C-alpha cells in the first residue's frame, strides 16, 4: 500500500473515530485504542481493513480534540447562518473536525487536505451533494486557517 493510500485511510479512520466518540461518549484514548487494536489493518470474515498511517491517525484525532472549540467556530463561520454545526449530519461534523485539525495544526498543504476530505465525503455519501458542500466549507476554513497558502 502506498504512503498516500495509508494517509487517506488514516483520514477515513479519524472521521469514523470522531463520529464514534461523539455517538458513544467514549474518550479519545479509548477510541484510539479500539481503532488501533480492532479496526486498522484487522481482518473480518476474510475482509481486510486497510492499513493506515498510524501517526497521522493519532495526530488528527488528538488535534481534533485539542482544537475542537476553534475548529467548530471555524466550521460555524463557514456554514450558512441557518445551519450551525450542531444541526449538521454527525458524519459531516466528524469530517469537519478531522479536516479542521489538519488545517489548524497539520503539515499537509490545505489543497491536499481539502481534496482528501472531499474523497472521504464521497466514500460516505456516494450519491449525494455532500462532497460539494464539504469542498465549499473546507475551502472557507482553509482560507481562514492558512490564508498564506492561497
HUWOVEN-V352878 format. One record per residue. N is the residue number from 0. RES is the residue in one small letter. SS is DSSP state (helix for helix, strand for strand, loop for the rest). PHI is phi in degrees with one decimal (* if undefined). NEAR is the number of other ideal C-beta (glycine too) atoms within 12 Angstrom. Layout:
n:N res:RES ss:SS phi:PHI near:NEAR
n:N res:RES ss:SS phi:PHI near:NEAR
This chain:
n:0 res:x ss:loop phi:* near:17
n:1 res:x ss:loop phi:-72.7 near:11
n:2 res:x ss:helix phi:-58.6 near:14
n:3 res:x ss:helix phi:-62.6 near:18
n:4 res:x ss:helix phi:-64.2 near:18
n:5 res:x ss:helix phi:-68.3 near:23
n:6 res:x ss:helix phi:-67.9 near:34
n:7 res:x ss:helix phi:-60.7 near:31
n:8 res:x ss:helix phi:-63.3 near:33
n:9 res:x ss:helix phi:-60.0 near:41
n:10 res:x ss:helix phi:-67.0 near:44
n:11 res:x ss:helix phi:-62.3 near:38
n:12 res:x ss:helix phi:-62.7 near:39
n:13 res:x ss:helix phi:-62.9 near:49
n:14 res:x ss:helix phi:-62.9 near:43
n:15 res:x ss:helix phi:-62.0 near:36
n:16 res:x ss:helix phi:-65.4 near:41
n:17 res:x ss:helix phi:-66.7 near:41
n:18 res:x ss:helix phi:-60.7 near:29
n:19 res:x ss:helix phi:-64.4 near:26
n:20 res:x ss:helix phi:-59.8 near:30
n:21 res:x ss:helix phi:-66.7 near:31
n:22 res:x ss:helix phi:-69.2 near:15
n:23 res:x ss:helix phi:-97.9 near:16
n:24 res:x ss:loop phi:76.1 near:10
n:25 res:x ss:loop phi:-77.9 near:19
n:26 res:x ss:loop phi:-82.5 near:17
n:27 res:x ss:helix phi:-61.3 near:30
n:28 res:x ss:helix phi:-64.4 near:16
n:29 res:x ss:helix phi:-63.6 near:18
n:30 res:x ss:helix phi:-66.8 near:32
n:31 res:x ss:helix phi:-57.8 near:32
n:32 res:x ss:helix phi:-59.6 near:18
n:33 res:x ss:helix phi:-59.9 near:22
n:34 res:x ss:helix phi:-65.5 near:35
n:35 res:x ss:helix phi:-69.6 near:25
n:36 res:x ss:helix phi:-88.1 near:14
n:37 res:x ss:helix phi:-115.9 near:18
n:38 res:x ss:helix phi:-115.4 near:29
n:39 res:x ss:loop phi:-64.2 near:31
n:40 res:x ss:loop phi:75.6 near:23
n:41 res:x ss:loop phi:-75.7 near:19
n:42 res:x ss:strand phi:-115.5 near:13
n:43 res:x ss:strand phi:-120.1 near:10
n:44 res:x ss:loop phi:45.2 near:7
n:45 res:x ss:loop phi:83.7 near:7
n:46 res:x ss:strand phi:-93.0 near:10
n:47 res:x ss:strand phi:-93.3 near:14
n:48 res:x ss:loop phi:-76.5 near:22
n:49 res:x ss:loop phi:-61.3 near:26
n:50 res:x ss:loop phi:-71.3 near:25
n:51 res:x ss:loop phi:-143.2 near:35
n:52 res:x ss:loop phi:-74.3 near:28
n:53 res:x ss:helix phi:-61.6 near:23
n:54 res:x ss:helix phi:-61.9 near:19
n:55 res:x ss:helix phi:-66.3 near:35
n:56 res:x ss:helix phi:-57.2 near:39
n:57 res:x ss:helix phi:-63.0 near:26
n:58 res:x ss:helix phi:-62.9 near:29
n:59 res:x ss:helix phi:-62.9 near:48
n:60 res:x ss:helix phi:-62.2 near:43
n:61 res:x ss:helix phi:-61.3 near:29
n:62 res:x ss:helix phi:-66.3 near:30
n:63 res:x ss:helix phi:-62.7 near:41
n:64 res:x ss:helix phi:-73.8 near:31
n:65 res:x ss:helix phi:-66.5 near:18
n:66 res:x ss:loop phi:-106.8 near:29
n:67 res:x ss:helix phi:-56.0 near:28
n:68 res:x ss:helix phi:-60.5 near:16
n:69 res:x ss:helix phi:-63.1 near:23
n:70 res:x ss:helix phi:-63.5 near:37
n:71 res:x ss:helix phi:-62.9 near:28
n:72 res:x ss:helix phi:-65.3 near:21
n:73 res:x ss:helix phi:-61.5 near:30
n:74 res:x ss:helix phi:-64.2 near:42
n:75 res:x ss:helix phi:-56.9 near:26
n:76 res:x ss:helix phi:-66.5 near:22
n:77 res:x ss:helix phi:-81.9 near:33
n:78 res:x ss:loop phi:-84.4 near:27
n:79 res:x ss:loop phi:-67.6 near:16
n:80 res:x ss:loop phi:-55.1 near:10
n:81 res:x ss:loop phi:-70.8 near:8
n:82 res:x ss:loop phi:-120.8 near:20
n:83 res:x ss:loop phi:-63.1 near:16
n:84 res:x ss:helix phi:-54.3 near:30
n:85 res:x ss:helix phi:-63.9 near:14
n:86 res:x ss:helix phi:-95.3 near:15
n:87 res:x ss:loop phi:-85.3 near:26
n:88 res:x ss:loop phi:-52.6 near:24
n:89 res:x ss:helix phi:-60.6 near:22
n:90 res:x ss:helix phi:-66.8 near:28
n:91 res:x ss:helix phi:-66.5 near:37
n:92 res:x ss:helix phi:-60.2 near:33
n:93 res:x ss:helix phi:-62.6 near:41
n:94 res:x ss:helix phi:-62.8 near:48
n:95 res:x ss:helix phi:-64.1 near:50
n:96 res:x ss:helix phi:-69.6 near:46
n:97 res:x ss:helix phi:-65.6 near:48
n:98 res:x ss:helix phi:-63.1 near:48
n:99 res:x ss:helix phi:-59.7 near:48
n:100 res:x ss:helix phi:-59.5 near:43
n:101 res:x ss:helix phi:-70.5 near:43
n:102 res:x ss:helix phi:-69.9 near:42
n:103 res:x ss:helix phi:-79.8 near:34
n:104 res:x ss:helix phi:-124.1 near:26
n:105 res:x ss:loop phi:-84.9 near:34
n:106 res:x ss:loop phi:-102.4 near:19
n:107 res:x ss:loop phi:-68.2 near:30
n:108 res:x ss:loop phi:-60.6 near:18
n:109 res:x ss:helix phi:-51.8 near:29
n:110 res:x ss:helix phi:-63.2 near:20
n:111 res:x ss:helix phi:-68.5 near:25
n:112 res:x ss:helix phi:-59.0 near:39
n:113 res:x ss:helix phi:-58.9 near:38
n:114 res:x ss:helix phi:-58.9 near:26
n:115 res:x ss:helix phi:-63.3 near:40
n:116 res:x ss:helix phi:-77.0 near:46
n:117 res:x ss:helix phi:-64.6 near:30
n:118 res:x ss:helix phi:-63.3 near:29
n:119 res:x ss:helix phi:-61.9 near:39
n:120 res:x ss:helix phi:-60.7 near:35
n:121 res:x ss:helix phi:-64.0 near:23
n:122 res:x ss:helix phi:-66.6 near:25
n:123 res:x ss:helix phi:-83.1 near:27
n:124 res:x ss:loop phi:-130.8 near:21
n:125 res:x ss:loop phi:-62.8 near:12
n:126 res:x ss:loop phi:-104.9 near:10
n:127 res:x ss:loop phi:-94.1 near:16
n:128 res:x ss:loop phi:-89.3 near:15
n:129 res:x ss:helix phi:-55.1 near:27
n:130 res:x ss:helix phi:-57.1 near:26
n:131 res:x ss:helix phi:-67.8 near:16
n:132 res:x ss:helix phi:-61.5 near:29
n:133 res:x ss:helix phi:-59.1 near:42
n:134 res:x ss:helix phi:-58.7 near:28
n:135 res:x ss:helix phi:-65.6 near:23
n:136 res:x ss:helix phi:-65.6 near:37
n:137 res:x ss:helix phi:-67.3 near:42
n:138 res:x ss:helix phi:-61.7 near:27
n:139 res:x ss:helix phi:-62.2 near:28
n:140 res:x ss:helix phi:-63.1 near:41
n:141 res:x ss:helix phi:-65.5 near:37
n:142 res:x ss:helix phi:-65.6 near:21
n:143 res:x ss:helix phi:-76.3 near:25
n:144 res:x ss:helix phi:-73.7 near:34
n:145 res:x ss:loop phi:-137.2 near:27
n:146 res:x ss:helix phi:-59.0 near:12
n:147 res:x ss:helix phi:-67.4 near:10
n:148 res:x ss:helix phi:-83.5 near:20
n:149 res:x ss:loop phi:-114.6 near:16
